[in-house]
Amino acid sequence: MIDGPSAIDPLVAAGPLAPVESLRPAPSLQRLVILDTPTPQMVDLEQGNVRPYENGPPVSIPIASTRFNLATLSRLQVQVLRDPRPSSVDSTLFSLHLAEAGQRVDIRETPQGKLVVDDGQREPVIGPIGASLAIVVVAEISKVDDSHRLVISARNAETMDSLSHELQPSSLSRALVTIGGPTTEVTGARGRRRTIPVLIDTARAPEAADQVRRAVRGAKRVAGSIRNRVT
């Protein structure tokens, strides 16, 4: 469910700033990805329907997600294709913005054939981009005491060697993902429009109740083992 107008990125909801004779569509196909559901969903704002996100068919990028709580996931994986056109310049392939923590991580390619992971606070991690057009971005989220550990990595699909940044954000509750362009809400810039296949896969974080149940089952097994040895 979309949480009011503030959940819609300007990337897909931009409107005219002054009265005009004709209204042109916003710079996207009016689609958003919802990531805080058991499986990724896509909402079509033009048609007004919501359906499971389908990997494979090309979609128009840049495409943004609604605001979501990243802590509900243990893993988010996105595969996006680089733009091979000679006219392509320094472009963002993936962006994750953590609004409450004031942090952002961008994965981008450079005209010099480099892949860059940049959190805007430390020196960017830079490496060769590889021959394949497919770039795999993985965000892994784990609980560390009362906070979270977030590792963002990117690699060419043809290799398992990845570039990564590790963060310990103060909050994951208002995350925004943009695929194929900068996060316009943060930068004010729009990504270059094109249509490509985008693959999205998520893994849910274990529920606290499940952890309690596992602990109880483990305690019962230990107790039963001790009882059997005693008897």
C-alpha positions in Angstrom: 0.0 0.0 0.0 1.4 3.4 -0.9 1.7 5.6 2.1 0.3 8.9 0.8 1.8 11.4 -1.7 5.1 11.6 0.2 5.8 7.9 -0.7 5.7 8.7 -4.5 9.1 9.8 -5.8 9.1 12.9 -8.0 10.7 10.7 -10.6 7.2 9.2 -11.3 4.9 11.9 -10.0 6.4 15.2 -11.3 3.8 17.7 -12.4 3.8 21.1 -14.1 5.1 24.0 -12.0 2.8 26.5 -13.8 -0.5 26.3 -15.7 0.0 24.9 -19.2 -2.3 24.3 -22.2 -1.5 20.6 -22.4 -0.3 18.2 -19.8 2.5 15.9 -20.9 3.2 12.6 -19.0 5.7 12.6 -16.3 9.3 11.3 -17.3 8.4 7.7 -16.6 5.7 5.2 -17.3 4.2 5.9 -13.9 5.3 2.7 -12.2 6.6 2.1 -8.8 8.1 -1.0 -7.1 6.8 -2.0 -3.7 9.5 -3.9 -1.7 7.9 -4.2 1.8 5.6 -7.0 0.8 6.3 -10.7 0.9 7.4 -10.6 -2.7 8.1 -7.5 -4.8 5.1 -5.8 -6.3 4.6 -3.3 -9.1 2.0 -0.6 -9.0 0.9 1.1 -12.2 -0.3 4.6 -11.3 -1.8 5.1 -14.7 -3.9 2.0 -14.8 -4.4 1.9 -11.0 -3.5 -1.8 -10.5 -1.0 -3.6 -8.4 0.5 -7.0 -9.5 3.6 -9.1 -8.6 6.8 -7.8 -10.1 7.7 -10.0 -13.1 11.4 -10.6 -13.8 12.2 -10.8 -17.5 10.0 -8.4 -19.5 11.7 -5.0 -20.1 10.5 -2.1 -18.0 11.1 1.6 -18.4 13.9 2.9 -16.2 14.6 4.9 -14.2 12.1 3.2 -11.9 11.7 4.0 -8.2 10.4 2.2 -5.2 7.9 3.4 -2.6 9.4 4.3 0.8 9.8 1.1 2.8 11.5 -0.3 5.9 14.7 -2.0 4.7 14.9 -3.8 8.0 12.1 -6.1 6.9 14.6 -7.6 4.4 17.7 -9.6 4.9 18.7 -9.3 1.3 17.8 -7.3 -1.8 19.3 -8.2 -5.2 18.9 -6.2 -8.4 20.3 -6.9 -11.8 20.4 -4.0 -14.2 22.0 -3.6 -17.7 24.6 -0.9 -18.5 24.0 1.4 -21.4 26.4 0.4 -24.2 25.7 3.4 -26.4 28.8 5.5 -27.2 26.8 8.6 -26.2 26.3 7.2 -22.7 28.1 9.2 -20.0 28.7 8.8 -16.3 25.4 7.2 -15.2 23.8 5.8 -12.0 22.8 2.1 -12.2 21.3 1.8 -8.7 20.7 4.2 -5.8 19.7 3.5 -2.2 18.7 6.4 0.0 18.1 6.1 3.7 16.1 9.2 4.5 16.1 9.1 8.3 19.8 8.2 8.5 20.7 10.8 5.9 22.8 8.3 4.0 22.9 7.3 0.3 24.8 4.7 -1.7 25.1 5.0 -5.5 26.4 2.3 -7.9 27.5 4.0 -11.1 29.5 3.4 -14.3 32.0 5.8 -15.8 32.9 6.5 -19.4 36.4 5.2 -18.5 35.0 1.7 -18.0 34.9 1.7 -14.2 32.4 0.5 -11.7 32.0 2.8 -8.6 30.3 2.2 -5.2 30.0 5.6 -3.5 28.3 6.5 -0.2 29.3 10.1 -0.5 31.2 10.1 2.8 34.3 8.0 2.2 36.5 7.4 -0.8 34.5 5.6 -3.5 35.4 2.0 -4.1 36.4 1.7 -7.8 37.1 -1.3 -10.0 37.0 -2.5 -13.6 33.4 -2.9 -14.9 33.9 -6.0 -17.0 32.6 -7.1 -20.4 29.1 -8.1 -19.5 26.4 -5.5 -19.7 24.7 -7.0 -16.6 25.6 -5.5 -13.2 24.4 -7.3 -10.0 23.8 -5.2 -6.9 23.2 -6.8 -3.6 22.2 -5.2 -0.3 22.6 -7.5 2.7 21.0 -6.5 6.0 21.8 -8.1 9.4 21.0 -7.3 13.0 23.9 -6.3 15.2 22.8 -5.8 18.8 20.4 -2.9 18.7 21.4 -1.6 15.3 21.8 -2.9 11.8 24.7 -3.7 9.5 24.2 -3.0 5.8 26.6 -4.2 3.1 26.1 -2.9 -0.5 28.1 -4.7 -3.1 28.2 -4.6 -6.9 29.8 -6.9 -9.5 29.7 -7.7 -13.1 27.5 -10.7 -13.8 30.4 -12.6 -15.4 32.5 -12.6 -12.2 32.0 -13.2 -8.4 34.5 -10.4 -7.6 32.6 -7.5 -6.1 33.1 -4.0 -4.8 31.4 -3.2 -1.6 30.7 -0.6 1.1 29.6 -1.4 4.7 27.4 0.9 6.7 25.8 0.9 10.1 22.9 3.3 9.6 21.0 4.7 12.5 17.7 3.9 10.8 16.4 1.8 7.9 12.8 2.7 8.2 12.4 5.1 5.2 14.5 3.6 2.4 14.1 4.5 -1.2 15.6 2.5 -4.1 16.0 3.9 -7.6 17.1 1.6 -10.5 18.7 3.0 -13.6 19.0 6.6 -12.5 19.7 9.0 -9.7 17.3 9.4 -6.9 15.6 12.6 -8.0 14.2 13.3 -4.5 17.8 13.7 -3.4 19.7 15.0 -6.4 17.0 16.8 -8.4 18.3 15.1 -11.5 16.5 12.5 -13.7 18.1 9.4 -15.1 18.3 8.7 -18.8 15.1 7.0 -20.0 15.4 3.6 -21.6 13.7 0.2 -21.6 15.6 -2.9 -20.3 15.0 -6.1 -18.3 15.4 -5.5 -14.5 15.7 -8.5 -12.2 14.6 -8.0 -8.5 14.9 -10.6 -5.8 14.3 -10.2 -2.0 14.6 -12.3 1.1 12.6 -11.5 4.2 14.3 -10.9 7.5 13.5 -13.6 10.1 10.6 -12.6 12.3 11.3 -12.1 16.0 8.6 -14.7 16.8 10.4 -17.2 14.6 13.6 -16.6 16.5 11.8 -17.1 19.8 10.2 -20.3 18.6 13.6 -21.6 17.4 15.2 -20.8 20.7 12.4 -22.6 22.6 12.7 -25.7 20.3 16.5 -25.7 20.9 16.1 -25.5 24.6 13.6 -28.4 24.6 16.1 -30.5 22.6 18.9 -29.7 25.0 16.6 -30.5 28.0 15.5 -33.8 26.4 19.1 -34.8 25.7 20.1 -34.1 29.3 17.1 -36.0 30.7 17.8 -39.0 28.5 21.4 -39.1 29.8 20.3 -38.9 33.4 17.7 -41.7 33.0 
